[in-house]
Amino acid sequence: MTNLTPEQKFDPPKLNPHSFEYFVERIKEQLIPALDDTKESLLNNKDCIELMRKCWHEGWDIGHLYGYDEGFDDGYDE
């Protein structure tokens, strides 16, 4: 798995782009390191899941998590 940079567009899976599952897939692809054991342990961590759910409920996109306020292109055009 290759880590994507903020400049790269995300190739979304066939999920509703407004769903929590889509948000988690984006995090898995863009924010979690490529090490499978790290990815699995984070995604099975209750605190990590709750943090992701809070971010999603607050309407934060992947750009907020990267620390960008404006101009982050997630590859999804509304």
DAVENJO-V954056 format. One record per residue. N is the residue number from 0. RES is the residue in three letters. PHI is phi in radians with two decimals (NA if undefined). OMEGA is omega in whole degrees, 0 to 359 (NA if undefined). NEAR is the number of other ideal C-beta (glycine too) atoms within 8 Angstrom. Layout:
n: [N/N]
res: [RES/RES]
phi: [PHI/PHI]
omega: [OMEGA/OMEGA]
near: [NEAR/NEAR]
This chain:
n: [0/1/2/3/4/5/6/7/8/9/10/11/12/13/14/15/16/17/18/19/20/21/22/23/24/25/26/27/28/29/30/31/32/33/34/35/36/37/38/39/40/41/42/43/44/45/46/47/48/49/50/51/52/53/54/55/56/57/58/59/60/61/62/63/64/65/66/67/68/69/70/71/72/73/74/75/76/77]
res: [MET/THR/ASN/LEU/THR/PRO/GLU/GLN/LYS/PHE/ASP/PRO/PRO/LYS/LEU/ASN/PRO/HIS/SER/PHE/GLU/TYR/PHE/VAL/GLU/ARG/ILE/LYS/GLU/GLN/LEU/ILE/PRO/ALA/LEU/ASP/ASP/THR/LYS/GLU/SER/LEU/LEU/ASN/ASN/LYS/ASP/CYS/ILE/GLU/LEU/MET/ARG/LYS/CYS/TRP/HIS/GLU/GLY/TRP/ASP/ILE/GLY/HIS/LEU/TYR/GLY/TYR/ASP/GLU/GLY/PHE/ASP/ASP/GLY/TYR/ASP/GLU]
phi: [NA/-1.81/-1.27/-1.59/-1.59/-1.02/-1.34/-1.44/-1.38/-1.43/-1.62/-1.21/-1.21/-1.41/-2.18/-1.06/-1.13/-1.84/-1.60/-1.11/-1.07/-1.11/-1.02/-1.10/-1.07/-1.12/-1.11/-1.04/-1.36/-1.91/-1.93/-1.57/-0.97/-1.22/-1.20/-1.05/-1.14/-1.16/-1.04/-1.12/-1.16/-1.18/-1.27/-1.71/-1.49/-1.01/-1.13/-1.13/-1.10/-1.12/-1.10/-1.09/-1.11/-1.10/-1.02/-1.13/-1.14/-1.36/1.43/-1.29/-1.75/-1.07/-1.10/-1.08/-1.19/-1.35/1.76/-1.63/-1.58/-2.41/1.40/-1.43/-1.75/-1.60/1.49/-1.95/-1.74/-1.44]
omega: [181/175/179/175/179/181/182/178/179/175/190/171/182/177/175/184/178/183/177/180/178/179/179/179/179/178/180/183/191/188/184/181/186/181/184/181/177/181/182/182/178/183/176/181/184/180/180/180/179/177/178/180/178/179/181/180/179/179/178/175/183/179/177/182/176/180/178/176/185/168/178/181/179/178/180/179/180/NA]
near: [5/4/7/8/5/8/4/6/6/12/4/11/5/3/9/6/7/4/8/8/8/13/11/10/11/13/12/10/8/10/8/9/6/7/6/7/6/9/12/8/8/9/11/5/8/5/6/9/9/8/8/12/9/8/11/10/6/6/5/7/8/12/12/10/10/9/4/9/4/5/5/10/6/10/7/7/2/2]
